[in-house]
Amino acid sequence: MVVTRSRAQAPRLVDRLVSLGAEVVELPVIAIGEPSDGGAALADASRRLTSGAYRWVAVTSSNAAVRLLASIGGRAVPPSVRWAAVGEGTARTLIDAGIVPDLVPDVSAAVALAEAFPGPDLGDPDRPGRVAVAGAVLFPRAEVVRGGLASGLRSKGWTVDEVVAYRTQAGDPGPEAVASAGRADAVVFTSSSTVDRTIDLLGRDGIPPVIATIGPITSASVREAGLDVTVEAEVQTIDGLVEALLDVLAGSGHGPRDRREQQQQQQQQ
């Protein structure tokens, strides 16, 4: 089974799979790095956040949450600030830091968060439809994002301050890991960037036959690449992903890759 997360994020998933008897190939196809400005924009946004310049903070990944919290440091955020998170994993990162999110959509997708987001306060009743106080949302994000959160919030009347908190870079797994991944029965994708980079390394034909994804955005990236999603986690967490994998692989007498090769041989006969 191939785990494609970065080296910093992989241990929990790897340990969980190994404890269940899986033979895991660690293929860190991505790495999380500093944004191109070295974090200057995030530091400035953190100062504005602690001074009360934002009504909401919206985070769509644990990486963004971790980077923002580190930038805030020990400074206090006004209690009037509300927090929104995409997915239970991102919400858990905030909760572990003592922040209980005010909004976590049922579906782990940026579009779902935008749809669930309230609108800004309306202003003077004598001027219906006017916004009294321009609501500002801080959106710390990756350098490249998918999902349309910012545009969705703006369409509701919010001012969105998009700040690059980190950059996803190509990882550099060794040749032995790449070779082992090409012989594996299953692969686990936890983000669109892991899908893209794994295909770059293995080619479409080298992707293991069982593809498990953590949520709808990642699944969409798999399908856009011309591949089929075997299973998508119903609950977008590491535990949910492992449970989905177990359901698919339970009762297999031999590896899915062996079955696929047998099917191809039968078709050729």
N, C-alpha and C positions, 0 to 999 in steps of 0.2 A: 504494500500500500504506500502510495507516494504522498507526502505532506509537502506542500509548496510554500508554506508561510516563511517569512523572514526568520533568521536565526533567533532573533530576540523574542519573537512571538510563538515559535513552534513548540517549545517544551511542554506546555500543558496538553496540547492535542497529541503530541507524540507519546507522552507518558500515559495518557488515557488509552490510546490504542494498544500500546505495548502491554499494559496491564490486562488487556482483554485477549492477549495472545497473538496480536497482529505482528507481522514482520514489516517494519516501517523503513522506508527509504526517505531520508531527509534530503529534499531538493529545494534549498532556499533560493527561489528564482527571483525574489525581490529583496531589497534592503531599504530601510527607512533612513533618510538623511535630512540634513538641515535644508531649509529653503534657500533659494539663490541669494537672498538678502541677508543670510546669516541669522534670521529671526528678528530683525529690526522692526518690521511691521507688526509682528505678533507682540513684541514687547510694548510697542506704542498702544496697541489695542488693549492690552492687559491693563495699562495705566488708565485708559479711558473707562474700562470696565469697572475698576475699583473706585473710580471717581463718580460713578453713577450715570455714565453716558448712554448705557444700553438698557432697554427694557427686557430683552430676551437674549439668551445665548443658545444657539442651535449647533449641536455636534452630531456628525454622521459617522464617526469612526472612533475607536478607542485611541488610535494614534493621535487624532486631533485633540481629544480630551486630555490625554497625557501631556501633550506639548503645551496646551493652554494652561493647565494646572501648574506645570513646572514654571511657566512664565509668570504666573500670578505670585508664586512663592508663598510667603506667609501673610500677604496683604489680605484684608477683609473685603469681600464683595458685598455691596449693599443688599440687605434682605429683600428689597423690592424687586431685584433681578430674578427673572424666572428662567428655568433651564429646560431645554427640549433635547431629546436623544433619539436617534434611530437605532432600534435593536436593543435587546436585553444586554448584550455584551458591552456596548457603549454606555448604557445606563448603569451597569455594574461598576464600570470604571469611575463614574461620578459618585456613586453611592459609597464606594470604598474610600473616596476622598471626603466623605461627609456631606455630599450634595445629593439631595433626593430630587430627581427630575420631576418637573411639573407636568410634562407631556412626553409620553412614549407611545407612538402609534402601534396598533395591533399588527400591522404589516411592516416588516423591517425594510423600508424603502424610503428614499428621500421624497418621492412624490406623495407617499402616504403621510409623511410628516407635514408637508406643505398643505395638504388637504385638511389635516386635523388642526392646523394652526388657527388660532383666533385672529380676528382683524384688530387693527389699532382702535383706540377709543375714538368715538365720533365727537365732534365739537359742539359748538353753540347750536341749540335747536332752531334758532332763527336762521341758521345757515346749514340746513340739512345736507348731509353728504360730505361736509368739510371735516378734515381731521384737525382737531385742536392742537394736539401735540404729536409731532411726527415721530411715530414709534421707530426705534432703531433696534435692529437685531445684529448681534455679532455672530458671524459664521466662520469659525476657524476651519480650514479645510486643507486637503492635499493640493499640490500644484495643479494636478489634473483631476477633475471630478466628473461624475456622471450622475444623472438623476433629476436635475432641474429644480433643486430646492430654492435657490436664490430667486429664480424667475417666478416660481410659484408664490413666494412670500411677497415679492414686489407687486404681483398682480392683485394681492389683497390689501395693498396700501402701505406695506412696511418699507422702511429704508434699510437695506441690507449692506452691512460692512463685511465684505468677503476678504479674509486675511489668510494668506498661505502660511500654514503652520509647519508643514513638512513636505518633503519631496520623496516620491517613490522612485527608487533607482533599480536598475537591473542587478540582480544578484549574480554571484559567480560560483555556482556549485562545481565541484571537481568532476573530472571525466568519469570516475568510477560511479559517482552518484547518478550522473546522466545515463550511463549504460544500464545501471540497475533499474532506474525509473522506466526505461524502455521495455523492460521485461516484467513489470509489475502488473497485477490484476486490477488495481483500482487507484484512482487519484482523487485527492480532496482539494477543492478550490474554495478559498475564503474571500476572494476579491476578484474584480475584473482584471486587475494588473497581474495577478498570478496566472490567470488564464492566458493572457497575451504572451507573457514571457515563457511559459511552459511550452506553448506551441512554437515559439521561436527556437527553443532548445531541442525539442523532440520531433517537431513536425507534426502535422495532423495525424499521419499514419502511425506515429509512435506514441500517441496518447493512449494510456490504458483503457480497456473497454468499459470499465465501470467508472462513471464520473459522478461524484457527489459534490453538491454545492451547498453553501450556507444560506443562500437566499435568492430572491427573484432577480436582483440586479446582476449577480454573478451568473445565474442561470441564463439570463438574456445574453451575456457576453459569450457563453459557451455556444449557444445556438447561432449567434451572429458569426461565429467562427466556423460554422458548418458541422458542428458536433452535436450529439444527443446527450441530454442530461438523464442519467439513470435515476437519480434520486435527489430531491431538494429537501433540506431540513424544514420540518414544519415549524419548529421553534428555532429562531436564528441565533443559536448559541453553539459553543463547542460541544456541549452535552447533546444538544439537539442534532447536531451533525453526526456525532458518533452513533446515536440511536438510529438515525436514518440508515447509516452504513450497515449497522448490525442487521436491520430488517432485510436489507437487500442481500447480504452475504450469508445469512443464516441458512443452514441446510445444504450449502454447496458441497458437493462431493469432490470437486476439484476446481482449479482456478478458472475465472471467467475468460482469461486470455486463451486457455486451452480450449474452451468451448468455442470461442470465436474462430480459432484456427481450424477446428474440426468442421465447423459450418462452411468455412471457405473451401476446405478440401472436398466436402460433399458437393458443393456447387460446381467445382471444377470437373467432377467425375461425370 
